[in-house]
Amino acid sequence: IAQTMLGSPGEANGIEGEFLLAVDGTPTPDLNAVIAISAAAATAAQGTAAVVAGHPKRHHLRVETADMSGRRMVTMLEPDPLFWPMMEMSQESHGAWSCVEHSG
């Protein structure tokens, strides 16, 4: 985790640490694992009711992180795919940045 953006779910929920270890108990050794978890959650959400007891259905994720000292932290995170979709930012070899949105 290089940075959380101001106002994002990660910043709002106080995600700490430099390494994302697991989401909802599923290990996240690389970005592809995170993308797969997001896609699976989106598929599962399509089959459930959007409103529960008169309120929009909310899904919180259990996020496990660690810092450079090996200290582990667990935080709950509520994704906001409408305003904060999953995006992958990378720097090309010639210095330009690219951004790819991953649909869940």
Jmol script that loads the backbone (N, CA, C; Angstrom):
load data "model"
ATOM      1  N   ILE A   1       0.869  -1.168   0.000  1.00  0.00           N
ATOM      2  CA  ILE A   1       0.000   0.000   0.000  1.00  0.00           C
ATOM      3  C   ILE A   1       0.906   1.218   0.000  1.00  0.00           C
ATOM      4  N   ALA A   2       0.972   1.881  -1.129  1.00  0.00           N
ATOM      5  CA  ALA A   2       1.851   3.036  -1.234  1.00  0.00           C
ATOM      6  C   ALA A   2       1.201   4.288  -0.667  1.00  0.00           C
ATOM      7  N   GLN A   3      -0.111   4.426  -0.902  1.00  0.00           N
ATOM      8  CA  GLN A   3      -0.796   5.638  -0.477  1.00  0.00           C
ATOM      9  C   GLN A   3      -2.300   5.407  -0.528  1.00  0.00           C
ATOM     10  N   THR A   4      -3.028   6.070   0.366  1.00  0.00           N
ATOM     11  CA  THR A   4      -4.485   6.112   0.263  1.00  0.00           C
ATOM     12  C   THR A   4      -4.856   7.549  -0.080  1.00  0.00           C
ATOM     13  N   MET A   5      -5.833   7.701  -0.944  1.00  0.00           N
ATOM     14  CA  MET A   5      -6.226   9.038  -1.393  1.00  0.00           C
ATOM     15  C   MET A   5      -7.246   9.641  -0.431  1.00  0.00           C
ATOM     16  N   LEU A   6      -7.147  10.936  -0.223  1.00  0.00           N
ATOM     17  CA  LEU A   6      -8.037  11.658   0.675  1.00  0.00           C
ATOM     18  C   LEU A   6      -9.491  11.427   0.274  1.00  0.00           C
ATOM     19  N   GLY A   7     -10.301  10.985   1.224  1.00  0.00           N
ATOM     20  CA  GLY A   7     -11.719  10.745   0.982  1.00  0.00           C
ATOM     21  C   GLY A   7     -12.041   9.356   0.482  1.00  0.00           C
ATOM     22  N   SER A   8     -11.028   8.564   0.166  1.00  0.00           N
ATOM     23  CA  SER A   8     -11.265   7.207  -0.327  1.00  0.00           C
ATOM     24  C   SER A   8     -11.685   6.298   0.830  1.00  0.00           C
ATOM     25  N   PRO A   9     -12.299   5.153   0.530  1.00  0.00           N
ATOM     26  CA  PRO A   9     -12.658   4.217   1.604  1.00  0.00           C
ATOM     27  C   PRO A   9     -11.444   3.790   2.434  1.00  0.00           C
ATOM     28  N   GLY A  10     -10.294   3.599   1.804  1.00  0.00           N
ATOM     29  CA  GLY A  10      -9.085   3.223   2.543  1.00  0.00           C
ATOM     30  C   GLY A  10      -8.659   4.289   3.531  1.00  0.00           C
ATOM     31  N   GLU A  11      -8.725   5.535   3.131  1.00  0.00           N
ATOM     32  CA  GLU A  11      -8.361   6.637   4.020  1.00  0.00           C
ATOM     33  C   GLU A  11      -9.423   6.836   5.089  1.00  0.00           C
ATOM     34  N   ALA A  12     -10.695   6.780   4.688  1.00  0.00           N
ATOM     35  CA  ALA A  12     -11.792   7.004   5.631  1.00  0.00           C
ATOM     36  C   ALA A  12     -11.855   5.923   6.703  1.00  0.00           C
ATOM     37  N   ASN A  13     -11.475   4.705   6.363  1.00  0.00           N
ATOM     38  CA  ASN A  13     -11.520   3.596   7.317  1.00  0.00           C
ATOM     39  C   ASN A  13     -10.181   3.371   8.006  1.00  0.00           C
ATOM     40  N   GLY A  14      -9.218   4.232   7.761  1.00  0.00           N
ATOM     41  CA  GLY A  14      -7.950   4.180   8.478  1.00  0.00           C
ATOM     42  C   GLY A  14      -7.081   2.981   8.158  1.00  0.00           C
ATOM     43  N   ILE A  15      -6.989   2.607   6.882  1.00  0.00           N
ATOM     44  CA  ILE A  15      -6.131   1.488   6.499  1.00  0.00           C
ATOM     45  C   ILE A  15      -4.682   1.878   6.756  1.00  0.00           C
ATOM     46  N   GLU A  16      -3.968   1.044   7.526  1.00  0.00           N
ATOM     47  CA  GLU A  16      -2.577   1.297   7.862  1.00  0.00           C
ATOM     48  C   GLU A  16      -1.708   0.197   7.285  1.00  0.00           C
ATOM     49  N   GLY A  17      -0.420   0.413   7.281  1.00  0.00           N
ATOM     50  CA  GLY A  17       0.523  -0.608   6.871  1.00  0.00           C
ATOM     51  C   GLY A  17       0.976  -0.447   5.433  1.00  0.00           C
ATOM     52  N   GLU A  18       2.031  -1.186   5.099  1.00  0.00           N
ATOM     53  CA  GLU A  18       2.597  -1.122   3.760  1.00  0.00           C
ATOM     54  C   GLU A  18       2.211  -2.321   2.903  1.00  0.00           C
ATOM     55  N   PHE A  19       1.715  -3.392   3.552  1.00  0.00           N
ATOM     56  CA  PHE A  19       1.432  -4.624   2.825  1.00  0.00           C
ATOM     57  C   PHE A  19      -0.002  -5.081   3.070  1.00  0.00           C
ATOM     58  N   LEU A  20      -0.712  -5.409   2.002  1.00  0.00           N
ATOM     59  CA  LEU A  20      -2.048  -5.985   2.095  1.00  0.00           C
ATOM     60  C   LEU A  20      -1.879  -7.485   2.150  1.00  0.00           C
ATOM     61  N   LEU A  21      -2.240  -8.107   3.286  1.00  0.00           N
ATOM     62  CA  LEU A  21      -2.025  -9.541   3.483  1.00  0.00           C
ATOM     63  C   LEU A  21      -3.215 -10.391   3.058  1.00  0.00           C
ATOM     64  N   ALA A  22      -4.439  -9.938   3.394  1.00  0.00           N
ATOM     65  CA  ALA A  22      -5.629 -10.734   3.098  1.00  0.00           C
ATOM     66  C   ALA A  22      -6.861  -9.848   3.112  1.00  0.00           C
ATOM     67  N   VAL A  23      -7.882 -10.288   2.366  1.00  0.00           N
ATOM     68  CA  VAL A  23      -9.189  -9.639   2.360  1.00  0.00           C
ATOM     69  C   VAL A  23     -10.215 -10.715   2.659  1.00  0.00           C
ATOM     70  N   ASP A  24     -10.992 -10.517   3.715  1.00  0.00           N
ATOM     71  CA  ASP A  24     -11.986 -11.503   4.169  1.00  0.00           C
ATOM     72  C   ASP A  24     -11.364 -12.886   4.343  1.00  0.00           C
ATOM     73  N   GLY A  25     -10.126 -12.913   4.831  1.00  0.00           N
ATOM     74  CA  GLY A  25      -9.452 -14.181   5.110  1.00  0.00           C
ATOM     75  C   GLY A  25      -8.778 -14.823   3.913  1.00  0.00           C
ATOM     76  N   THR A  26      -8.935 -14.252   2.728  1.00  0.00           N
ATOM     77  CA  THR A  26      -8.296 -14.790   1.524  1.00  0.00           C
ATOM     78  C   THR A  26      -6.965 -14.082   1.315  1.00  0.00           C
ATOM     79  N   PRO A  27      -5.859 -14.834   1.254  1.00  0.00           N
ATOM     80  CA  PRO A  27      -4.554 -14.200   1.056  1.00  0.00           C
ATOM     81  C   PRO A  27      -4.496 -13.393  -0.246  1.00  0.00           C
ATOM     82  N   THR A  28      -3.755 -12.291  -0.201  1.00  0.00           N
ATOM     83  CA  THR A  28      -3.603 -11.415  -1.365  1.00  0.00           C
ATOM     84  C   THR A  28      -2.116 -11.240  -1.678  1.00  0.00           C
ATOM     85  N   PRO A  29      -1.492 -12.274  -2.272  1.00  0.00           N
ATOM     86  CA  PRO A  29      -0.060 -12.179  -2.544  1.00  0.00           C
ATOM     87  C   PRO A  29       0.291 -11.215  -3.676  1.00  0.00           C
ATOM     88  N   ASP A  30      -0.703 -10.892  -4.525  1.00  0.00           N
ATOM     89  CA  ASP A  30      -0.441  -9.969  -5.625  1.00  0.00           C
ATOM     90  C   ASP A  30      -1.736  -9.259  -6.017  1.00  0.00           C
ATOM     91  N   LEU A  31      -1.615  -8.322  -6.946  1.00  0.00           N
ATOM     92  CA  LEU A  31      -2.775  -7.539  -7.363  1.00  0.00           C
ATOM     93  C   LEU A  31      -3.839  -8.415  -8.019  1.00  0.00           C
ATOM     94  N   ASN A  32      -3.428  -9.438  -8.740  1.00  0.00           N
ATOM     95  CA  ASN A  32      -4.397 -10.330  -9.385  1.00  0.00           C
ATOM     96  C   ASN A  32      -5.319 -10.997  -8.368  1.00  0.00           C
ATOM     97  N   ALA A  33      -4.799 -11.330  -7.196  1.00  0.00           N
ATOM     98  CA  ALA A  33      -5.628 -11.926  -6.139  1.00  0.00           C
ATOM     99  C   ALA A  33      -6.668 -10.925  -5.633  1.00  0.00           C
ATOM    100  N   VAL A  34      -6.278  -9.674  -5.501  1.00  0.00           N
ATOM    101  CA  VAL A  34      -7.211  -8.627  -5.060  1.00  0.00           C
ATOM    102  C   VAL A  34      -8.306  -8.427  -6.106  1.00  0.00           C
ATOM    103  N   ILE A  35      -7.920  -8.406  -7.378  1.00  0.00           N
ATOM    104  CA  ILE A  35      -8.890  -8.239  -8.463  1.00  0.00           C
ATOM    105  C   ILE A  35      -9.872  -9.410  -8.469  1.00  0.00           C
ATOM    106  N   ALA A  36      -9.382 -10.633  -8.260  1.00  0.00           N
ATOM    107  CA  ALA A  36     -10.248 -11.817  -8.233  1.00  0.00           C
ATOM    108  C   ALA A  36     -11.240 -11.746  -7.079  1.00  0.00           C
ATOM    109  N   ILE A  37     -10.804 -11.285  -5.912  1.00  0.00           N
ATOM    110  CA  ILE A  37     -11.697 -11.143  -4.755  1.00  0.00           C
ATOM    111  C   ILE A  37     -12.779 -10.107  -5.073  1.00  0.00           C
ATOM    112  N   SER A  38     -12.393  -8.999  -5.688  1.00  0.00           N
ATOM    113  CA  SER A  38     -13.347  -7.956  -6.040  1.00  0.00           C
ATOM    114  C   SER A  38     -14.379  -8.464  -7.037  1.00  0.00           C
ATOM    115  N   ALA A  39     -13.936  -9.205  -8.028  1.00  0.00           N
ATOM    116  CA  ALA A  39     -14.847  -9.753  -9.035  1.00  0.00           C
ATOM    117  C   ALA A  39     -15.815 -10.754  -8.410  1.00  0.00           C
ATOM    118  N   ALA A  40     -15.312 -11.598  -7.506  1.00  0.00           N
ATOM    119  CA  ALA A  40     -16.166 -12.584  -6.837  1.00  0.00           C
ATOM    120  C   ALA A  40     -17.204 -11.897  -5.958  1.00  0.00           C
ATOM    121  N   ALA A  41     -16.808 -10.835  -5.272  1.00  0.00           N
ATOM    122  CA  ALA A  41     -17.742 -10.100  -4.414  1.00  0.00           C
ATOM    123  C   ALA A  41     -18.825  -9.428  -5.249  1.00  0.00           C
ATOM    124  N   ALA A  42     -18.454  -8.883  -6.395  1.00  0.00           N
ATOM    125  CA  ALA A  42     -19.435  -8.232  -7.260  1.00  0.00           C
ATOM    126  C   ALA A  42     -20.433  -9.240  -7.808  1.00  0.00           C
ATOM    127  N   THR A  43     -19.954 -10.422  -8.179  1.00  0.00           N
ATOM    128  CA  THR A  43     -20.832 -11.477  -8.681  1.00  0.00           C
ATOM    129  C   THR A  43     -21.797 -11.930  -7.600  1.00  0.00           C
ATOM    130  N   ALA A  44     -21.297 -12.093  -6.375  1.00  0.00           N
ATOM    131  CA  ALA A  44     -22.151 -12.513  -5.264  1.00  0.00           C
ATOM    132  C   ALA A  44     -23.191 -11.448  -4.941  1.00  0.00           C
ATOM    133  N   ALA A  45     -22.808 -10.183  -5.044  1.00  0.00           N
ATOM    134  CA  ALA A  45     -23.734  -9.085  -4.725  1.00  0.00           C
ATOM    135  C   ALA A  45     -24.880  -9.002  -5.726  1.00  0.00           C
ATOM    136  N   GLN A  46     -24.653  -9.427  -6.968  1.00  0.00           N
ATOM    137  CA  GLN A  46     -25.706  -9.376  -7.976  1.00  0.00           C
ATOM    138  C   GLN A  46     -26.842 -10.328  -7.642  1.00  0.00           C
ATOM    139  N   GLY A  47     -26.544 -11.392  -6.911  1.00  0.00           N
ATOM    140  CA  GLY A  47     -27.566 -12.370  -6.577  1.00  0.00           C
ATOM    141  C   GLY A  47     -28.289 -12.094  -5.278  1.00  0.00           C
ATOM    142  N   THR A  48     -27.968 -10.991  -4.591  1.00  0.00           N
ATOM    143  CA  THR A  48     -28.604 -10.679  -3.310  1.00  0.00           C
ATOM    144  C   THR A  48     -29.483  -9.453  -3.452  1.00  0.00           C
ATOM    145  N   ALA A  49     -30.375  -9.289  -2.495  1.00  0.00           N
ATOM    146  CA  ALA A  49     -31.268  -8.125  -2.509  1.00  0.00           C
ATOM    147  C   ALA A  49     -30.460  -6.855  -2.273  1.00  0.00           C
ATOM    148  N   ALA A  50     -30.806  -5.800  -2.984  1.00  0.00           N
ATOM    149  CA  ALA A  50     -30.094  -4.531  -2.842  1.00  0.00           C
ATOM    150  C   ALA A  50     -30.525  -3.780  -1.592  1.00  0.00           C
ATOM    151  N   VAL A  51     -31.702  -4.108  -1.061  1.00  0.00           N
ATOM    152  CA  VAL A  51     -32.195  -3.414   0.122  1.00  0.00           C
ATOM    153  C   VAL A  51     -32.543  -4.448   1.189  1.00  0.00           C
ATOM    154  N   VAL A  52     -32.050  -4.225   2.391  1.00  0.00           N
ATOM    155  CA  VAL A  52     -32.335  -5.102   3.522  1.00  0.00           C
ATOM    156  C   VAL A  52     -32.944  -4.256   4.623  1.00  0.00           C
ATOM    157  N   ALA A  53     -34.118  -4.601   5.071  1.00  0.00           N
ATOM    158  CA  ALA A  53     -34.824  -3.881   6.142  1.00  0.00           C
ATOM    159  C   ALA A  53     -34.938  -2.387   5.842  1.00  0.00           C
ATOM    160  N   GLY A  54     -35.210  -2.052   4.578  1.00  0.00           N
ATOM    161  CA  GLY A  54     -35.408  -0.656   4.214  1.00  0.00           C
ATOM    162  C   GLY A  54     -34.137   0.146   4.022  1.00  0.00           C
ATOM    163  N   HIS A  55     -32.968  -0.493   4.189  1.00  0.00           N
ATOM    164  CA  HIS A  55     -31.690   0.198   4.028  1.00  0.00           C
ATOM    165  C   HIS A  55     -30.897  -0.461   2.910  1.00  0.00           C
ATOM    166  N   PRO A  56     -30.102   0.315   2.169  1.00  0.00           N
ATOM    167  CA  PRO A  56     -29.263  -0.300   1.139  1.00  0.00           C
ATOM    168  C   PRO A  56     -28.348  -1.351   1.761  1.00  0.00           C
ATOM    169  N   LYS A  57     -28.173  -2.466   1.059  1.00  0.00           N
ATOM    170  CA  LYS A  57     -27.294  -3.532   1.552  1.00  0.00           C
ATOM    171  C   LYS A  57     -25.865  -3.001   1.605  1.00  0.00           C
ATOM    172  N   ARG A  58     -25.213  -3.248   2.728  1.00  0.00           N
ATOM    173  CA  ARG A  58     -23.834  -2.805   2.906  1.00  0.00           C
ATOM    174  C   ARG A  58     -22.958  -4.023   3.081  1.00  0.00           C
ATOM    175  N   HIS A  59     -21.796  -4.001   2.484  1.00  0.00           N
ATOM    176  CA  HIS A  59     -20.852  -5.094   2.626  1.00  0.00           C
ATOM    177  C   HIS A  59     -19.516  -4.530   3.064  1.00  0.00           C
ATOM    178  N   HIS A  60     -19.074  -4.944   4.217  1.00  0.00           N
ATOM    179  CA  HIS A  60     -17.781  -4.519   4.724  1.00  0.00           C
ATOM    180  C   HIS A  60     -16.783  -5.646   4.522  1.00  0.00           C
ATOM    181  N   LEU A  61     -15.575  -5.271   4.210  1.00  0.00           N
ATOM    182  CA  LEU A  61     -14.504  -6.240   4.018  1.00  0.00           C
ATOM    183  C   LEU A  61     -13.583  -6.229   5.228  1.00  0.00           C
ATOM    184  N   ARG A  62     -13.102  -7.400   5.604  1.00  0.00           N
ATOM    185  CA  ARG A  62     -12.101  -7.527   6.668  1.00  0.00           C
ATOM    186  C   ARG A  62     -10.741  -7.459   5.984  1.00  0.00           C
ATOM    187  N   VAL A  63     -10.000  -6.398   6.251  1.00  0.00           N
ATOM    188  CA  VAL A  63      -8.725  -6.150   5.580  1.00  0.00           C
ATOM    189  C   VAL A  63      -7.583  -6.352   6.572  1.00  0.00           C
ATOM    190  N   GLU A  64      -6.678  -7.258   6.226  1.00  0.00           N
ATOM    191  CA  GLU A  64      -5.502  -7.520   7.063  1.00  0.00           C
ATOM    192  C   GLU A  64      -4.278  -6.917   6.391  1.00  0.00           C
ATOM    193  N   THR A  65      -3.548  -6.098   7.132  1.00  0.00           N
ATOM    194  CA  THR A  65      -2.352  -5.446   6.608  1.00  0.00           C
ATOM    195  C   THR A  65      -1.194  -5.645   7.565  1.00  0.00           C
ATOM    196  N   ALA A  66       0.002  -5.296   7.111  1.00  0.00           N
ATOM    197  CA  ALA A  66       1.196  -5.350   7.961  1.00  0.00           C
ATOM    198  C   ALA A  66       2.097  -4.183   7.593  1.00  0.00           C
ATOM    199  N   ASP A  67       2.906  -3.744   8.571  1.00  0.00           N
ATOM    200  CA  ASP A  67       3.858  -2.679   8.281  1.00  0.00           C
ATOM    201  C   ASP A  67       5.255  -3.277   8.115  1.00  0.00           C
ATOM    202  N   MET A  68       6.229  -2.425   7.869  1.00  0.00           N
ATOM    203  CA  MET A  68       7.604  -2.875   7.615  1.00  0.00           C
ATOM    204  C   MET A  68       8.219  -3.587   8.819  1.00  0.00           C
ATOM    205  N   SER A  69       7.712  -3.328  10.021  1.00  0.00           N
ATOM    206  CA  SER A  69       8.224  -3.975  11.230  1.00  0.00           C
ATOM    207  C   SER A  69       7.591  -5.335  11.473  1.00  0.00           C
ATOM    208  N   GLY A  70       6.603  -5.707  10.648  1.00  0.00           N
ATOM    209  CA  GLY A  70       5.920  -6.981  10.829  1.00  0.00           C
ATOM    210  C   GLY A  70       4.675  -6.888  11.698  1.00  0.00           C
ATOM    211  N   ARG A  71       4.358  -5.681  12.181  1.00  0.00           N
ATOM    212  CA  ARG A  71       3.157  -5.484  12.991  1.00  0.00           C
ATOM    213  C   ARG A  71       1.939  -5.666  12.104  1.00  0.00           C
ATOM    214  N   ARG A  72       0.987  -6.480  12.549  1.00  0.00           N
ATOM    215  CA  ARG A  72      -0.221  -6.762  11.767  1.00  0.00           C
ATOM    216  C   ARG A  72      -1.399  -5.966  12.287  1.00  0.00           C
ATOM    217  N   MET A  73      -2.252  -5.542  11.357  1.00  0.00           N
ATOM    218  CA  MET A  73      -3.450  -4.783  11.703  1.00  0.00           C
ATOM    219  C   MET A  73      -4.641  -5.352  10.948  1.00  0.00           C
ATOM    220  N   VAL A  74      -5.821  -5.281  11.569  1.00  0.00           N
ATOM    221  CA  VAL A  74      -7.057  -5.720  10.926  1.00  0.00           C
ATOM    222  C   VAL A  74      -8.044  -4.560  10.998  1.00  0.00           C
ATOM    223  N   THR A  75      -8.650  -4.243   9.874  1.00  0.00           N
ATOM    224  CA  THR A  75      -9.585  -3.129   9.780  1.00  0.00           C
ATOM    225  C   THR A  75     -10.766  -3.540   8.922  1.00  0.00           C
ATOM    226  N   MET A  76     -11.916  -2.970   9.185  1.00  0.00           N
ATOM    227  CA  MET A  76     -13.081  -3.178   8.327  1.00  0.00           C
ATOM    228  C   MET A  76     -13.126  -2.038   7.314  1.00  0.00           C
ATOM    229  N   LEU A  77     -13.443  -2.385   6.075  1.00  0.00           N
ATOM    230  CA  LEU A  77     -13.478  -1.413   4.999  1.00  0.00           C
ATOM    231  C   LEU A  77     -14.784  -1.564   4.235  1.00  0.00           C
ATOM    232  N   GLU A  78     -15.473  -0.459   3.996  1.00  0.00           N
ATOM    233  CA  GLU A  78     -16.682  -0.486   3.180  1.00  0.00           C
ATOM    234  C   GLU A  78     -16.337   0.054   1.798  1.00  0.00           C
ATOM    235  N   PRO A  79     -16.308  -0.816   0.776  1.00  0.00           N
ATOM    236  CA  PRO A  79     -15.988  -0.348  -0.568  1.00  0.00           C
ATOM    237  C   PRO A  79     -17.042   0.622  -1.097  1.00  0.00           C
ATOM    238  N   ASP A  80     -16.630   1.488  -1.993  1.00  0.00           N
ATOM    239  CA  ASP A  80     -17.530   2.431  -2.660  1.00  0.00           C
ATOM    240  C   ASP A  80     -17.216   2.381  -4.157  1.00  0.00           C
ATOM    241  N   PRO A  81     -17.698   1.338  -4.856  1.00  0.00           N
ATOM    242  CA  PRO A  81     -17.325   1.172  -6.266  1.00  0.00           C
ATOM    243  C   PRO A  81     -17.857   2.264  -7.190  1.00  0.00           C
ATOM    244  N   LEU A  82     -18.891   2.983  -6.781  1.00  0.00           N
ATOM    245  CA  LEU A  82     -19.422   4.042  -7.629  1.00  0.00           C
ATOM    246  C   LEU A  82     -18.431   5.202  -7.751  1.00  0.00           C
ATOM    247  N   PHE A  83     -17.938   5.687  -6.611  1.00  0.00           N
ATOM    248  CA  PHE A  83     -17.035   6.832  -6.615  1.00  0.00           C
ATOM    249  C   PHE A  83     -15.564   6.441  -6.516  1.00  0.00           C
ATOM    250  N   TRP A  84     -15.277   5.225  -6.022  1.00  0.00           N
ATOM    251  CA  TRP A  84     -13.900   4.763  -5.852  1.00  0.00           C
ATOM    252  C   TRP A  84     -13.755   3.354  -6.427  1.00  0.00           C
ATOM    253  N   PRO A  85     -13.818   3.207  -7.761  1.00  0.00           N
ATOM    254  CA  PRO A  85     -13.658   1.874  -8.355  1.00  0.00           C
ATOM    255  C   PRO A  85     -12.220   1.376  -8.170  1.00  0.00           C
ATOM    256  N   MET A  86     -12.026   0.072  -8.335  1.00  0.00           N
ATOM    257  CA  MET A  86     -10.679  -0.477  -8.217  1.00  0.00           C
ATOM    258  C   MET A  86      -9.873  -0.030  -9.431  1.00  0.00           C
ATOM    259  N   MET A  87      -8.760   0.641  -9.169  1.00  0.00           N
ATOM    260  CA  MET A  87      -7.912   1.158 -10.236  1.00  0.00           C
ATOM    261  C   MET A  87      -6.481   0.705  -9.992  1.00  0.00           C
ATOM    262  N   GLU A  88      -5.810   0.381 -11.065  1.00  0.00           N
ATOM    263  CA  GLU A  88      -4.398   0.002 -11.004  1.00  0.00           C
ATOM    264  C   GLU A  88      -3.586   1.101 -11.672  1.00  0.00           C
ATOM    265  N   MET A  89      -2.693   1.714 -10.912  1.00  0.00           N
ATOM    266  CA  MET A  89      -1.829   2.751 -11.470  1.00  0.00           C
ATOM    267  C   MET A  89      -0.420   2.192 -11.553  1.00  0.00           C
ATOM    268  N   SER A  90       0.211   2.405 -12.699  1.00  0.00           N
ATOM    269  CA  SER A  90       1.584   1.935 -12.861  1.00  0.00           C
ATOM    270  C   SER A  90       2.372   2.946 -13.676  1.00  0.00           C
ATOM    271  N   GLN A  91       3.680   2.944 -13.436  1.00  0.00           N
ATOM    272  CA  GLN A  91       4.551   3.857 -14.157  1.00  0.00           C
ATOM    273  C   GLN A  91       5.281   3.082 -15.241  1.00  0.00           C
ATOM    274  N   GLU A  92       5.174   3.566 -16.454  1.00  0.00           N
ATOM    275  CA  GLU A  92       5.816   2.915 -17.598  1.00  0.00           C
ATOM    276  C   GLU A  92       7.328   3.137 -17.535  1.00  0.00           C
ATOM    277  N   SER A  93       8.071   2.381 -18.313  1.00  0.00           N
ATOM    278  CA  SER A  93       9.534   2.471 -18.302  1.00  0.00           C
ATOM    279  C   SER A  93      10.041   3.856 -18.713  1.00  0.00           C
ATOM    280  N   HIS A  94       9.288   4.587 -19.533  1.00  0.00           N
ATOM    281  CA  HIS A  94       9.696   5.921 -19.964  1.00  0.00           C
ATOM    282  C   HIS A  94       9.183   7.029 -19.044  1.00  0.00           C
ATOM    283  N   GLY A  95       8.549   6.649 -17.924  1.00  0.00           N
ATOM    284  CA  GLY A  95       8.156   7.617 -16.907  1.00  0.00           C
ATOM    285  C   GLY A  95       6.699   8.021 -16.901  1.00  0.00           C
ATOM    286  N   ALA A  96       5.955   7.713 -17.961  1.00  0.00           N
ATOM    287  CA  ALA A  96       4.535   8.078 -18.006  1.00  0.00           C
ATOM    288  C   ALA A  96       3.723   7.141 -17.116  1.00  0.00           C
ATOM    289  N   TRP A  97       2.649   7.682 -16.529  1.00  0.00           N
ATOM    290  CA  TRP A  97       1.769   6.894 -15.667  1.00  0.00           C
ATOM    291  C   TRP A  97       0.566   6.427 -16.470  1.00  0.00           C
ATOM    292  N   SER A  98       0.101   5.230 -16.171  1.00  0.00           N
ATOM    293  CA  SER A  98      -1.123   4.729 -16.784  1.00  0.00           C
ATOM    294  C   SER A  98      -2.075   4.273 -15.680  1.00  0.00           C
ATOM    295  N   CYS A  99      -3.355   4.338 -15.974  1.00  0.00           N
ATOM    296  CA  CYS A  99      -4.366   3.973 -14.996  1.00  0.00           C
ATOM    297  C   CYS A  99      -5.387   3.072 -15.684  1.00  0.00           C
ATOM    298  N   VAL A 100      -5.639   1.904 -15.083  1.00  0.00           N
ATOM    299  CA  VAL A 100      -6.590   0.952 -15.632  1.00  0.00           C
ATOM    300  C   VAL A 100      -7.643   0.672 -14.572  1.00  0.00           C
ATOM    301  N   GLU A 101      -8.927   0.849 -14.944  1.00  0.00           N
ATOM    302  CA  GLU A 101     -10.014   0.545 -14.021  1.00  0.00           C
ATOM    303  C   GLU A 101     -10.390  -0.926 -14.174  1.00  0.00           C
ATOM    304  N   HIS A 102     -10.461  -1.628 -13.050  1.00  0.00           N
ATOM    305  CA  HIS A 102     -10.871  -3.027 -13.042  1.00  0.00           C
ATOM    306  C   HIS A 102     -12.318  -3.093 -12.595  1.00  0.00           C
ATOM    307  N   SER A 103     -13.182  -3.581 -13.472  1.00  0.00           N
ATOM    308  CA  SER A 103     -14.595  -3.683 -13.100  1.00  0.00           C
ATOM    309  C   SER A 103     -14.788  -4.938 -12.265  1.00  0.00           C
ATOM    310  N   GLY A 104     -15.625  -4.786 -11.242  1.00  0.00           N
ATOM    311  CA  GLY A 104     -15.836  -5.905 -10.340  1.00  0.00           C
ATOM    312  C   GLY A 104     -17.084  -6.652 -10.613  1.00  0.00           C
TER     313      GLY A 104
END
end "model"
wireframe off; spacefill off
backbone 0.3
color backbone group
